[in-house]
Amino acid sequence: MDTALREFVRAPLPPEQGGKVVSAVGYRTSGERPGLHRGLPSPYLTLIFSLDGPVVSGSTAEQATGPDAVRTDIVVGGLHQSPAYVVQPEHQAGIQLAVHPLAARSLLGLPAAELTGVLVTDGTDVLGRIAADVRERLCAADGWDERFACLNAYLARRAADAERLGPVRPEVAEAWAWLARHRGAGTLRGLAAHVALSERRLSALFRAETGVTPKQAARLMRFEHAKARMVRAVVAGAPADLARVAADCGYYDHSHLVRDFRQYTGASPSVWLAEECRNIQAGGHRGGED
């Protein structure tokens, strides 16, 4: 019998966030069977405030469960191209945010590109010691509404103090928006023509801001869209039609979808769905896209 208790609460995002935070979810679970969870690549940055013990993770299953595991109470993660392995303890609680990469300057105080190269960064190294004080207030808060209000106020203060970094270049902002509108299915040539830059110049500017090339960002968006389609099918109690998902999401064919899934999840679509099915049904799919 499954005796685990799971609570997932999606926070209402205030208008002043203006798309900077794509989703914010509070979670609390207990009675879980200890194991490993795959933190999948997505087009969004990850910010987690643990309300329990530290988040334990690694770039491989062996690292996550070994002495070299990364342990931090506040997690900041950039855009990455392979799964992170996160230890799932018997009980855990926290708030996880999906942050738009172009909001990294205003909310995190640095371009998203500076988060590449390492899978997880200790949040206090990025946000400063005040973030630890915010985490303590979140832990002491009385209920999710108070926690979300505290976190929103903190992020609003950071955004107000971030003008010194300057804005994201408009060509990069428009390039990201164009890719998002096409859900990653557009071409680099079409994108470069849209923003009136050469492909080489656009790629250099885009990578300097986000840490990934336009092609890598497009692949992440396409994968996110395909994954969301599969999740919706599971939630609705229907099988995931991988051939139809591949065709509708801009993949060349079913094999193309499977190759991307293996890179981003370390498993085939069917294996990942089998692993995640219980978590999805319980409301634990905490990606940026509904």
Disulfide bonds with the S-S distance in Angstrom:
none
